[in-house]
Amino acid sequence: MILIKDNHIKAAGSITKAVASARTMTGALRIEVETRTLDEVREALAAKTDIIMLDNMPIDMMREAVKLINHQALVEASGNVTLDTVRAIAETGVDFISSGSLTHSAPAADISMKIK
């Protein structure tokens, strides 16, 4: 699977070009594209993306994006996911919810082994 993020899109020039390049280079791997606006969602749909990530979208925009996608691709919600927002996000109809707070907010543990 390939994840195309905003920096990849910028380097390629567009979602369409990034997806086309990924398909040319990898063949049949599934492609997920990070989107932040409804226009980007439309472009990802037109590019026949397998999974569309809705990144840091407000709930109302997320709900609109899910309707727009209409089962043409799987939908992942990401960004600003907390225990307070996860239910509302799930109720938009997304297929997956990812949360970085599980890892970036976890306390570090020193598990190094020192040999003397």
Secondary structure, 3 states (H helix, E strand, C coil): CEEECHHHHHHHCCHHHHHHHHHHHHCCCCEEEEECCHHHHHHHHHCCCCEEEEECCCHHHHHHHHHHHCCCCEEEEECCCCCCCHHHHHCCCCCEEECCHHHHCCCCCCCCCCCC
